[in-house]
């Protein structure tokens, strides 16, 4: 498997640990240990969303170019050629 056909899988492998890091307890994301942040405050935090954008995009690329939700491999390429 060459790099051109393996990149969706590399993106998935890189995206999963990043997502797990973002889903840790909100208190671990704060530099100030006295302030305990709630999950609801993260929804309004633009910096958190910017950190979340890359792993979400990597997993989206895997879903679009690796395997889709129906289990078809590289289905986007076949659809794009129509």
Secondary structure, 3 states (H helix, E strand, C coil): CCHHHHHHHHHHHHHHHHHHHHCCCHHHHCCCCCCCCCHHHHCCCHHHHHHHHHHHHHHHHHHHHCECCCCCECHHHHHHCC
